[in-house]
Amino acid sequence: MKKKIIARLVSAMLTVGIVFTAAIVPGQGVVTFKALLQELTDRTEIARMPSAPYRLLQASSYERKSVEKDAEGWYANEDWSNYIRKEVNNGKEEYVVMDADGPGVVTRFWTGGHPNQSNHLRFYIDGGEIPFWQADHTGKLIGQNEEIGFPLSYRSVDRDTLSQGAKPGHNLYAPIPFQKHLKITSDSPKGGAETGFWYNINYRLYEEAISVESFSKETPLRCKKMLKRVNEQLAGYMKLSPKGVRVPGEKKTLVSEYSINPQETKSFPVSKPGSLRRILLSLKAADMNEAIKNTWIRIEFDGVITVEATAGFFFGCGDQLVTVSDWYRKVDLDGNMACFWVMPYRQSAIVQLINKGKETITGTFEIATGDWKWDDRSIYFHTDFKRLEMPAKTTRDFSYIDLQNQAGIYVGDVLQVEKWFRGWWGEGDEKVYIDGSTFPDHSGTGTEDYYGYAWGHPETFNQIFTNQPIGQAQSQTGGFTVNSRVRSLDAIPFNKSLRFDMESWQLFGGPVKYSMACFWYGR
């Protein structure tokens, strides 16, 4: 009987996200595939500076005419089938997609275009002349990888063909560690957009002293049980409602009913040292969209306000009540909104609800707290929120966030687009500069690519790390689109600065309004 009870408890913990260890095997100092999977499911790890320092870089198919900010070619957008070089391997002509000296780990691989068309993808590791991993089309390895399993391998929308005859974005979040070197090639030469190959690959590079156990063709089979367990854990979590999630580390839950009049604030203080583990806001109002737009979340840690954003952006749904589900947030149509970022503090925290609207809001508010041992790696959770408007037919970069003289980890963002004219708004490429780089360390291929889908489709989706809960702005009449991406193994550490720009590049109609929230940890 005891064994059955323990088994049920273990199953329940896996469903909601039981935490494991960090990416280095304790006592061995080795980065392994299994330990990386454990880190991926541990929400506490990004609340600390990395125990094994790394740089998070990106290889992509961005057009190589982009060489200097605002110079000719900077906004060039033939972002398909651009490669590092062409070479012959084993008698075959191949195009190099990524070429990196280790130790390192691929943490996210996205492909667009038509991933199921013929395009042989090959992975060479640690100087080997024979690919250890290959497939005759990119979808088979990236978005529909049966060895890895769902949702570590997923398509943005689980349909082969969307409108306009194009394919959905394919995503691989299973880590690919390498000790000495990793080279990835494609056999698809440069062609037109209709046959092009788009790719974005995020990867870590560790310091030379770090030992890594390299991926091999046997790795998925050798780790089959753990892959199954992690996939079941992630998929099981995604099925839960905002009220149904309990996360590891919860020790005490504060539950309060509230009624807040217009222009009033309600405070919820937490005095015991520790960490916030879960926040659940259940909101009721006559006009729910106006309420989530005008109800603000403010959080103060140890006397400093680090979070101030509307409830809609803090929980990932923007200015309208739509269903959201990813690894850190959930929203349902009944007005229940939850987040699961781990937020440590030394002594105290104060969470506030601020009603900046014109009507009274009511509901319940839950804050689950847990223990935390503050040390020199611990960092505070931050949210930055802003709105801006770009004129018609503008081609320029606008700022998501610009952090100077800061150290921390960038962990996600929400972008809302409002436009009321036909045509695609999001050809813009992300450009991320880390620690003073003059050329982007991440240079992307399109806004929808950054958010895990492709071809600017309006179809809605909620996946474990990317989502589009509303996609009206892509329609012929316009409206609102909300895109979101949260990070785990692909979180971006920075020691001095981080600047994230997004390109605004569209050819139709009038102005575009952007609203965005960025999430990061820092001192």
C-alpha positions in Angstrom: 0.0 0.0 0.0 2.8 2.4 0.9 4.5 1.7 -2.5 1.3 2.7 -4.3 0.9 5.9 -2.3 4.6 6.9 -3.0 4.1 6.1 -6.7 1.0 8.3 -6.9 2.9 11.1 -5.2 5.8 10.8 -7.6 3.4 10.9 -10.5 1.7 14.0 -9.2 5.0 15.8 -8.7 6.1 15.0 -12.2 2.8 16.3 -13.6 3.2 19.8 -12.0 7.0 20.0 -12.4 9.1 18.3 -9.9 12.5 19.9 -9.7 15.8 18.1 -10.3 19.4 19.2 -10.1 21.4 21.7 -12.2 23.1 20.8 -15.5 26.3 19.6 -13.9 26.5 16.2 -12.3 27.1 16.8 -8.6 30.6 16.0 -7.6 31.7 15.3 -11.2 31.7 18.7 -12.9 30.3 17.2 -16.1 27.5 18.6 -18.3 25.4 15.7 -19.5 22.2 15.2 -21.6 20.4 13.9 -18.5 21.5 16.7 -16.3 20.5 19.3 -18.9 17.0 17.7 -19.1 16.8 18.0 -15.3 17.8 21.7 -15.5 15.2 22.3 -18.2 12.4 21.3 -15.8 13.8 23.2 -12.8 12.3 26.7 -12.6 14.7 27.6 -9.8 17.9 27.5 -11.9 17.2 30.7 -13.9 16.8 32.5 -10.6 20.6 32.1 -10.0 23.6 33.1 -12.1 24.8 30.0 -13.9 27.0 27.6 -11.8 28.9 26.8 -15.0 29.2 30.2 -16.8 28.3 30.3 -20.5 27.5 32.6 -23.4 24.2 32.0 -25.2 24.7 32.6 -28.9 22.7 32.1 -32.1 23.4 30.8 -35.6 20.7 31.7 -38.2 20.0 32.2 -41.8 19.8 36.0 -41.6 20.8 37.8 -44.8 24.5 38.4 -44.8 24.1 41.9 -46.2 23.4 43.0 -42.7 26.8 44.0 -41.5 26.5 47.4 -39.8 23.6 49.1 -38.0 21.6 51.4 -40.2 24.0 51.1 -43.1 22.9 49.8 -46.5 21.8 46.2 -46.1 21.0 46.4 -42.4 17.3 45.7 -43.0 17.8 43.2 -45.8 15.3 40.4 -45.5 16.1 37.5 -47.8 16.6 35.5 -44.6 16.5 32.0 -46.1 19.2 29.5 -47.1 22.1 31.7 -46.1 25.0 29.7 -44.8 28.5 30.0 -43.3 30.2 28.2 -46.3 29.8 25.5 -48.8 32.0 22.3 -48.6 32.2 18.7 -49.8 31.8 15.9 -47.2 32.0 12.2 -48.1 31.5 13.2 -51.8 28.4 15.3 -51.1 28.0 19.1 -51.5 26.8 20.5 -48.2 26.1 24.0 -46.7 27.3 24.7 -43.2 24.5 25.9 -40.9 26.4 26.0 -37.6 30.1 25.6 -36.8 31.1 26.0 -33.2 34.1 24.9 -31.0 33.0 23.5 -27.6 32.4 22.9 -24.9 28.8 23.8 -25.6 25.1 22.8 -25.9 22.5 23.4 -28.6 19.5 24.5 -26.5 16.9 25.4 -29.2 16.6 24.7 -32.9 13.9 26.3 -34.9 13.3 25.8 -38.7 10.8 27.3 -41.0 10.1 27.3 -44.8 8.8 23.9 -45.8 10.4 21.6 -43.2 9.0 18.4 -44.8 10.4 19.0 -48.3 13.6 17.2 -49.2 16.5 18.9 -47.3 19.1 16.6 -45.7 20.2 17.9 -42.3 23.4 16.4 -40.9 25.1 16.8 -37.4 28.9 16.2 -37.1 30.3 16.1 -33.5 33.8 16.5 -32.1 35.6 16.3 -35.4 33.9 13.2 -36.6 33.7 12.8 -40.4 30.5 10.7 -40.4 27.3 12.5 -39.2 26.0 11.1 -35.9 22.5 12.4 -36.5 20.7 13.0 -39.9 17.4 13.0 -41.7 16.2 13.6 -45.2 14.0 16.5 -44.1 14.4 19.0 -41.3 10.9 18.4 -39.8 11.8 14.8 -39.0 14.7 15.9 -36.8 13.4 19.2 -35.4 9.6 19.4 -35.0 8.5 15.8 -35.5 11.4 13.9 -33.8 9.9 10.6 -32.6 13.1 9.6 -30.8 13.0 12.8 -28.7 9.2 13.0 -28.4 6.6 15.7 -27.8 6.7 18.5 -26.5 10.5 18.6 -26.5 10.1 18.4 -30.2 7.0 20.2 -31.5 5.4 22.1 -34.4 3.7 25.4 -33.6 0.5 24.1 -35.0 0.0 20.3 -35.4 -1.1 20.5 -39.1 1.0 19.8 -42.1 -0.3 22.7 -44.2 -1.6 26.0 -43.1 -3.1 28.8 -45.2 -1.1 29.8 -48.3 0.2 26.3 -48.5 3.1 26.8 -46.1 4.3 24.7 -43.2 4.2 25.5 -39.5 7.3 26.4 -37.5 9.3 23.4 -36.1 11.0 23.5 -32.7 13.5 21.3 -30.9 14.2 22.0 -27.2 16.0 18.8 -26.4 19.7 19.7 -25.6 22.5 18.6 -27.8 25.8 18.8 -25.8 29.2 18.7 -27.4 32.7 18.7 -25.9 35.0 19.8 -28.7 33.1 20.8 -31.8 29.7 20.8 -33.5 29.0 21.3 -37.2 25.5 21.2 -38.7 25.0 21.1 -42.5 22.1 21.2 -45.0 22.1 20.1 -48.6 19.6 22.7 -49.8 21.3 25.5 -51.9 20.0 29.0 -52.0 16.8 29.2 -53.9 13.6 31.3 -53.9 11.5 31.9 -50.9 9.0 29.2 -51.9 11.8 26.5 -51.4 13.9 28.3 -48.9 15.3 27.0 -45.6 15.0 29.3 -42.5 16.8 28.4 -39.3 17.6 29.8 -35.8 19.8 27.8 -33.5 20.5 28.9 -29.9 23.6 27.4 -28.3 25.7 27.7 -25.1 29.4 28.0 -25.1 31.0 27.2 -21.8 34.4 28.0 -20.4 37.2 25.6 -21.5 37.5 24.0 -18.1 33.9 22.6 -18.3 33.6 19.0 -19.2 30.7 17.9 -21.5 29.5 14.4 -22.3 28.8 14.7 -26.0 25.6 13.7 -27.7 25.6 10.6 -29.9 23.1 8.7 -32.0 22.7 6.3 -29.0 21.8 9.2 -26.6 18.0 9.2 -27.2 17.7 5.4 -26.8 20.0 5.4 -23.8 17.9 8.1 -22.2 14.5 6.9 -23.5 12.9 6.5 -20.0 14.0 9.9 -18.9 12.8 11.5 -22.2 9.4 9.9 -21.7 9.2 11.0 -18.1 10.1 14.7 -19.0 7.8 14.8 -22.0 4.9 13.4 -19.8 5.7 15.9 -17.1 5.6 18.9 -19.6 2.5 17.6 -21.4 0.7 16.9 -18.2 1.4 20.4 -16.9 0.1 22.0 -20.1 -3.3 20.3 -19.6 -3.8 21.7 -16.1 -5.9 24.8 -15.4 -4.4 27.9 -13.7 -6.1 26.8 -10.5 -4.9 23.2 -10.9 -1.2 23.8 -10.7 0.9 23.3 -7.6 4.6 23.7 -8.0 7.6 22.2 -6.2 8.9 24.2 -3.2 5.5 25.6 -2.1 5.5 25.8 1.7 2.8 28.3 2.6 -0.1 29.8 0.6 -1.6 33.2 1.4 -5.2 33.5 0.1 -7.1 36.8 0.2 -10.4 38.0 -1.2 -10.3 41.6 -2.5 -12.5 44.4 -3.8 -10.5 47.3 -5.2 -12.2 50.6 -6.2 -10.9 52.7 -9.1 -7.5 54.3 -8.4 -7.0 52.3 -5.3 -4.2 49.8 -4.4 -4.3 46.6 -2.3 -1.0 45.4 -0.8 -0.1 41.8 0.1 3.1 41.8 2.2 5.3 38.7 2.7 7.7 39.2 5.6 9.5 35.8 6.0 12.7 35.4 3.9 12.3 33.0 1.0 10.8 33.0 -2.5 7.5 33.5 -4.3 6.7 30.2 -6.1 3.2 30.8 -7.5 0.9 33.8 -8.0 -2.8 33.2 -8.8 -5.1 36.2 -9.6 -8.8 35.4 -10.0 -10.3 38.6 -11.4 -13.9 39.6 -11.8 -15.2 42.8 -13.5 -18.0 44.0 -15.7 -15.6 44.5 -18.6 -12.9 41.9 -18.3 -10.7 43.2 -21.1 -10.6 46.7 -19.6 -9.9 45.1 -16.2 -6.8 43.1 -17.2 -5.6 46.2 -19.1 -6.0 48.5 -16.2 -5.2 46.2 -13.3 -1.5 46.5 -12.6 0.9 44.1 -10.7 3.6 45.7 -8.7 6.2 43.7 -6.7 8.8 45.1 -4.3 11.6 42.8 -3.1 13.7 44.0 -0.2 12.6 47.6 -0.6 13.1 47.9 -4.3 10.3 47.7 -6.9 11.4 45.4 -9.8 8.0 44.5 -11.3 5.4 46.9 -12.6 3.1 45.8 -15.5 -0.5 45.3 -16.4 -2.0 42.0 -15.3 -2.6 41.0 -18.9 1.1 41.4 -19.9 2.4 40.0 -16.6 0.4 36.8 -17.2 1.0 36.7 -20.9 -2.4 37.5 -22.6 -1.9 41.2 -23.5 -4.9 43.5 -23.4 -7.6 40.8 -23.9 -8.7 37.8 -22.0 -7.6 34.8 -24.0 -6.3 31.3 -23.1 -2.6 31.1 -22.3 -0.5 28.2 -21.3 3.3 27.9 -21.2 5.9 26.8 -18.8 5.6 29.9 -16.6 2.1 31.2 -17.1 -1.5 30.1 -17.5 -4.7 32.1 -18.2 -8.3 30.9 -18.7 -11.4 32.5 -20.0 -12.9 32.7 -16.4 -10.4 35.4 -15.4 -8.0 33.0 -13.6 -4.3 34.0 -14.2 -1.3 32.2 -12.8 2.5 32.5 -13.0 5.2 30.2 -11.8 8.4 32.2 -12.0 10.5 31.6 -8.9 11.2 35.0 -7.3 13.7 34.9 -4.4 14.3 37.7 -1.9 16.5 38.2 1.2 14.0 39.5 3.8 10.6 40.6 2.4 8.3 41.0 -0.5 5.3 43.1 -1.2 2.9 42.3 -4.0 0.4 45.0 -5.0 -2.7 45.1 -7.1 -3.4 48.6 -8.5 -6.7 49.4 -10.1 -6.1 52.2 -12.7 -9.4 51.6 -14.4 -12.9 53.1 -14.0 -14.7 50.2 -12.3 -14.4 48.1 -9.2 -12.5 44.8 -9.5 -13.1 41.8 -7.2 -11.8 38.3 -6.8 -9.3 36.2 -4.9 -5.5 36.5 -4.8 -3.1 33.6 -3.9 0.6 33.8 -3.2 2.5 30.6 -2.6 5.9 31.0 -0.9 8.8 28.7 -0.3 12.3 28.6 1.2 15.3 30.1 -0.4 18.9 30.2 0.7 20.2 33.5 -0.6 23.8 33.3 -1.9 26.1 35.2 -4.3 24.4 33.6 -7.3 20.9 34.6 -6.2 19.2 37.3 -8.3 15.8 39.2 -8.3 13.0 38.8 -10.8 12.2 41.9 -13.0 9.5 42.8 -15.4 9.8 45.8 -17.8 6.6 47.0 -19.7 6.1 49.7 -22.3 4.0 50.8 -25.3 5.0 52.6 -28.5 3.7 53.3 -32.0 5.7 53.1 -35.2 4.6 55.2 -38.3 3.4 53.6 -41.5 6.0 51.7 -43.7 8.8 52.2 -41.2 12.0 50.3 -41.5 14.0 50.6 -38.3 14.8 48.8 -35.1 12.8 49.5 -31.9 13.9 48.6 -28.4 12.4 45.7 -26.3 14.8 46.4 -23.5 18.2 48.1 -22.9 20.0 47.0 -19.7 23.3 48.8 -19.0 25.7 48.3 -16.1 23.7 45.2 -15.1 24.3 41.5 -14.7 21.6 38.9 -14.9 19.6 36.5 -17.1 17.1 37.3 -19.8 14.2 34.8 -19.6 11.3 35.9 -21.9 9.0 38.4 -23.4 5.4 39.2 -24.5 4.7 41.2 -27.7 1.3 42.6 -28.6 0.7 44.1 -32.0 -2.3 46.3 -32.9 -2.9 47.3 -36.5 -6.0 47.9 -38.6 -4.9 47.3 -42.2 -4.1 44.3 -44.4 -0.7 42.6 -44.7 2.0 41.0 -42.6 3.5 43.2 -39.8 6.3 41.1 -38.5 9.1 40.6 -41.0 11.3 42.2 -38.3 14.3 40.3 -37.0 15.4 40.2 -33.4 18.9 41.6 -32.6 20.3 40.8 -29.2 23.6 42.5 -28.1 25.3 41.0 -25.0 28.0 42.7 -22.9 28.7 45.5 -25.3 28.8 43.6 -28.6 28.6 46.0 -31.6 27.1 43.3 -33.9 24.2 41.2 -32.6 25.1 38.0 -30.9 21.6 36.9 -31.9 20.5 38.1 -35.4 17.1 36.6 -36.3 15.0 35.9 -39.5 11.6 37.2 -38.6 9.4 38.0 -35.6 7.2 34.9 -36.0 10.4 32.8 -36.2 11.6 34.1 -32.9 8.2 33.1 -31.4 8.3 29.6 -32.8 5.9 29.7 -35.7 6.3 30.6 -39.4 4.9 32.5 -42.4 2.9 35.0 -40.3 0.0 32.7 -39.8 -3.0 33.8 -37.7 -3.7 30.3 -36.2 -3.6 30.3 -32.4 -1.4 28.0 -30.4 -0.1 27.4 -26.9 3.1 25.4 -26.6 5.5 24.8 -23.7 7.9 27.7 -24.5 6.1 29.7 -27.3 2.6 30.8 -28.0 0.2 32.9 -30.0 -3.1 33.1 -28.1 -4.6 35.6 -30.5 -3.5 36.3 -34.1 -5.9 38.9 -35.6 -3.3 41.4 -36.7 -2.2 38.9 -39.5 -5.7 39.0 -41.0 -6.8 41.2 -44.0 -8.8 43.5 -41.6 -6.3 43.7 -38.8 -6.7 43.6 -35.1 -4.6 42.3 -32.2 -1.8 39.6 -32.1 -0.1 38.5 -29.0 3.1 36.4 -29.2 5.2 35.2 -26.3 8.4 33.3 -25.7 9.7 32.0 -22.4 13.2 30.5 -21.8 14.8 27.7 -19.9 18.0 26.2 -21.3 18.0 29.1 -23.8 18.0 31.8 -21.2 20.5 34.5 -21.9 23.1 35.4 -19.2 24.8 38.8 -19.3 27.6 40.3 -17.1 27.6 44.0 -18.1 24.7 44.8 -20.4 22.0 43.4 -22.7 20.2 45.2 -25.5 17.3 43.6 -27.3 16.1 45.3 -30.5 13.3 44.2 -32.9 13.1 45.3 -36.5 9.9 47.0 -37.6 9.6 46.2 -41.3 6.2 46.3 -43.1 5.0 47.6 -46.4 1.3 48.2 -45.9 -1.1 50.8 -44.6 -0.9 52.8 -41.5 0.9 52.8 -38.1 1.5 49.7 -35.9 1.2 49.9 -32.1 3.5 47.7 -30.1 3.2 46.8 -26.4 5.7 44.5 -24.7 6.8 43.1 -21.4 10.3 41.7 -20.9 11.2 39.3 -18.0 14.7 39.0 -16.6 16.6 38.3 -13.4 19.2 40.6 -12.0 20.9 42.2 -9.0 
